[in-house]
Amino acid sequence: MGIIQNLKEEIRIVRERDPAIHSSMEVLLYPSFKVMLHYRLAHRLYENGHYFWARYVSQRGVRKTGIEIHPGAKIGKGFFIDHGNGVIIGETTVIGNNVTLYQGVTLGGTGKEQGKRHPTIGDNVMISAGAKVLGSFTIGENSKIGAGSVVLSPVPSNSTVVGVPGRVVRRGNQPLPRETMDQVHLPDPVREDITNLQKENSALINRVLELENRLKDLEKKTAAKGGRTERKTE
């Protein structure tokens, strides 16, 4: 794909994903657009072994946008960063097609691995604001990572992750529709666990009350039988 085609594609992606953009001219001011131009050039330099110049171009992009993408990272088509300030993408990260990141997302390592030490993100994944994905594992396609989550282990395809550390909530094996890829409508497993505990506690209380009533009835029957026996003895 040539330079002009790349520019048109980046503009189309930003306009498609961000309803706040009203014209193609606005896209030219957008951080995601700027940083991707820097990344594409830096990545090409990196692949050709020009590591210093790749980092130089990359760091210019960081200063302009607040988004840090290592030139060694591999990013597919349709990649979009909404707002983007504070986003960090590590050197061995691999990102599939049509992935969306929000501000403050980190795709990093744990500092312990060698070689491939950053995550692999599948196609059509959405990672919400402030989420951290740390380590060399895969986030399956069509998955959603909730805001503020810290993901430290693999995520199956078509799943949702929330919490610290991240907990997987299965969504079935159907791909997530594009219109559901938002940061708000996510399951809350903590609330679900609390709700289940409340239901179980209520059931337990009802069972105890039922047993107490049975015991009282049994005591009354026993007392009544005892009274009749005394009258017969007299």
C-alpha positions as CSV (number, residue, x, y, z in Angstrom):
1,M,0.0,0.0,0.0
2,G,1.4,3.4,-1.1
3,I,1.7,6.6,1.0
4,I,-1.5,8.1,-0.3
5,Q,-3.4,4.9,0.2
6,N,-2.0,4.7,3.8
7,L,-3.1,8.3,4.5
8,K,-6.6,7.7,3.2
9,E,-6.9,4.5,5.2
10,E,-5.8,6.1,8.4
11,I,-8.3,9.0,7.9
12,R,-11.1,6.6,7.1
13,I,-10.4,4.6,10.3
14,V,-10.4,7.7,12.6
15,R,-13.6,9.1,11.0
16,E,-15.3,5.7,11.3
17,R,-14.5,5.1,14.9
18,D,-14.7,8.6,16.5
19,P,-18.1,10.4,16.2
20,A,-16.4,13.6,17.5
21,I,-14.6,14.0,14.1
22,H,-16.7,16.0,11.6
23,S,-14.2,16.4,8.8
24,S,-11.1,14.9,7.3
25,M,-9.2,18.0,8.1
26,E,-9.8,17.4,11.8
27,V,-8.3,14.0,11.5
28,L,-4.9,15.6,10.7
29,L,-4.9,17.0,14.3
30,Y,-5.9,13.7,15.8
31,P,-3.2,12.0,18.1
32,S,-4.0,8.5,16.7
33,F,-3.5,9.7,13.1
34,K,-0.2,11.4,13.9
35,V,1.3,8.5,15.9
36,M,0.4,6.0,13.3
37,L,2.2,8.0,10.6
38,H,5.2,8.0,12.9
39,Y,4.9,4.3,13.7
40,R,4.6,3.2,10.0
41,L,7.8,5.0,9.1
42,A,9.6,3.9,12.3
43,H,8.6,0.3,11.8
44,R,9.9,0.3,8.3
45,L,13.2,1.7,9.5
46,Y,13.3,-0.9,12.3
47,E,12.7,-3.8,9.9
48,N,15.6,-2.6,7.7
49,G,17.9,-2.5,10.7
50,H,18.0,1.2,11.2
51,Y,17.3,1.0,14.9
52,F,18.6,4.4,16.0
53,W,16.5,6.3,13.3
54,A,13.5,4.1,14.1
55,R,13.7,5.1,17.7
56,Y,14.3,8.7,16.8
57,V,11.1,8.8,14.7
58,S,9.2,6.9,17.3
59,Q,10.2,9.3,20.1
60,R,9.2,12.3,18.0
61,G,5.8,10.7,17.8
62,V,5.7,10.2,21.6
63,R,6.5,13.9,22.2
64,K,3.8,15.0,19.8
65,T,1.0,12.7,20.9
66,G,1.8,11.2,24.4
67,I,1.4,7.7,22.7
68,E,4.4,5.4,22.8
69,I,4.6,2.6,20.2
70,H,7.9,0.8,19.9
71,P,8.9,0.6,16.3
72,G,9.4,-3.2,16.7
73,A,5.7,-3.8,17.4
74,K,3.6,-5.4,14.7
75,I,0.2,-3.8,14.1
76,G,-2.4,-4.9,11.6
77,K,-5.0,-3.0,9.6
78,G,-7.8,-1.0,11.0
79,F,-5.9,-0.1,14.3
80,F,-7.4,2.8,16.2
81,I,-6.5,4.6,19.4
82,D,-9.2,6.8,20.9
83,H,-7.8,9.9,22.5
84,G,-4.7,7.9,23.3
85,N,-2.7,9.8,25.9
86,G,-0.6,7.5,28.0
87,V,-0.9,4.5,25.7
88,I,2.2,2.3,25.7
89,I,2.9,-0.6,23.2
90,G,6.0,-2.7,23.8
91,E,8.5,-4.0,21.3
92,T,7.3,-7.6,20.8
93,T,3.6,-6.8,20.8
94,V,1.6,-8.2,18.0
95,I,-1.8,-6.6,17.2
96,G,-4.3,-8.0,14.8
97,N,-6.8,-6.3,12.5
98,N,-9.5,-3.8,13.6
99,V,-8.3,-3.4,17.2
100,T,-9.4,-0.4,19.3
101,L,-7.4,0.9,22.3
102,Y,-8.5,3.7,24.6
103,Q,-6.4,6.2,26.7
104,G,-4.0,4.9,29.3
105,V,-3.7,1.3,27.9
106,T,-0.5,-0.6,28.4
107,L,0.6,-3.6,26.3
108,G,3.7,-4.4,28.2
109,G,5.9,-7.1,29.7
110,T,6.5,-8.3,33.3
111,G,10.2,-7.5,33.1
112,K,11.1,-11.2,33.5
113,E,10.8,-12.7,30.0
114,Q,13.4,-12.8,27.2
115,G,12.5,-12.7,23.5
116,K,8.7,-12.5,23.0
117,R,7.7,-10.7,26.2
118,H,4.6,-8.6,25.2
119,P,1.1,-9.7,24.4
120,T,-0.5,-10.8,21.2
121,I,-3.9,-9.1,20.5
122,G,-6.3,-10.9,18.2
123,D,-8.6,-9.4,15.6
124,N,-11.6,-7.2,16.6
125,V,-10.4,-6.7,20.2
126,M,-11.4,-3.7,22.3
127,I,-9.2,-2.6,25.3
128,S,-10.8,0.0,27.5
129,A,-9.3,3.0,29.2
130,G,-6.6,2.3,31.7
131,A,-6.4,-1.4,31.1
132,K,-3.0,-3.1,31.5
133,V,-2.1,-6.3,29.6
134,L,1.2,-7.6,30.9
135,G,3.1,-10.6,29.6
136,S,3.6,-12.8,26.6
137,F,0.2,-14.4,26.0
138,T,-2.7,-14.0,23.6
139,I,-5.9,-12.0,23.9
140,G,-8.4,-14.0,21.7
141,E,-10.2,-12.4,18.8
142,N,-13.5,-10.6,19.4
143,S,-12.7,-10.0,23.1
144,K,-13.3,-7.0,25.3
145,I,-11.0,-5.8,28.2
146,G,-12.9,-3.6,30.8
147,A,-11.6,-0.3,31.9
148,G,-8.9,-0.5,34.6
149,S,-8.5,-4.2,34.3
150,V,-5.1,-5.8,34.8
151,V,-4.7,-8.9,32.5
152,L,-1.9,-11.3,33.4
153,S,-3.0,-14.5,31.6
154,P,-4.4,-15.6,28.3
155,V,-8.0,-14.7,27.3
156,P,-10.1,-17.0,25.1
157,S,-11.7,-15.7,22.0
158,N,-15.2,-14.0,22.3
159,S,-14.6,-13.2,26.0
160,T,-14.9,-10.3,28.3
161,V,-12.3,-9.5,31.1
162,V,-12.9,-7.2,34.1
163,G,-11.2,-6.6,37.4
164,V,-7.8,-6.7,39.1
165,P,-6.4,-9.2,38.4
166,G,-8.5,-9.6,35.2
167,R,-11.3,-12.2,35.4
168,V,-12.7,-13.8,32.2
169,V,-16.5,-13.8,31.7
170,R,-17.4,-16.0,28.8
171,R,-19.6,-14.6,26.2
172,G,-20.2,-17.7,24.1
173,N,-18.6,-18.5,20.8
174,Q,-20.4,-15.9,18.7
175,P,-18.3,-12.9,17.4
176,L,-19.2,-9.7,19.2
177,P,-21.1,-7.3,17.0
178,R,-19.3,-4.0,16.3
179,E,-22.1,-2.0,17.9
180,T,-21.4,-3.7,21.3
181,M,-17.8,-2.8,21.3
182,D,-18.1,-0.1,24.0
183,Q,-16.6,0.4,27.4
184,V,-19.8,0.5,29.4
185,H,-21.9,-2.6,28.8
186,L,-19.6,-5.1,30.5
187,P,-20.4,-7.8,33.0
188,D,-19.5,-7.3,36.7
189,P,-18.5,-10.6,38.2
190,V,-18.0,-9.2,41.7
191,R,-21.6,-7.9,41.7
192,E,-22.8,-11.2,40.3
193,D,-20.9,-13.1,43.1
194,I,-22.4,-10.8,45.8
195,T,-25.9,-11.3,44.3
196,N,-25.4,-15.1,44.3
197,L,-24.2,-15.0,47.9
198,Q,-27.2,-12.9,48.9
199,K,-29.6,-15.4,47.3
200,E,-27.8,-18.3,48.9
201,N,-27.9,-16.6,52.3
202,S,-31.6,-15.9,52.0
203,A,-32.3,-19.5,51.1
204,L,-30.2,-20.7,54.0
205,I,-32.1,-18.3,56.4
206,N,-35.4,-19.6,55.1
207,R,-34.3,-23.2,55.6
208,V,-33.1,-22.5,59.2
209,L,-36.5,-20.9,60.0
210,E,-38.3,-23.8,58.5
211,L,-36.3,-26.3,60.6
212,E,-36.9,-24.2,63.7
213,N,-40.7,-24.2,63.1
214,R,-40.6,-28.0,62.6
215,L,-38.7,-28.3,65.9
216,K,-41.2,-26.2,67.7
217,D,-44.1,-28.3,66.3
218,L,-42.3,-31.5,67.3
219,E,-41.7,-30.1,70.9
220,K,-45.4,-29.2,71.2
221,K,-46.5,-32.7,70.0
222,T,-44.0,-34.3,72.4
223,A,-45.3,-32.2,75.3
224,A,-48.9,-33.0,74.4
225,K,-48.2,-36.8,74.4
226,G,-46.4,-36.4,77.7
227,G,-49.5,-34.7,79.3
228,R,-51.8,-37.5,78.1
229,T,-49.5,-40.2,79.6
230,E,-49.5,-38.4,83.0
231,R,-53.4,-38.3,83.0
232,K,-53.6,-42.0,82.2
233,T,-51.2,-42.9,85.1
234,E,-53.4,-41.0,87.6
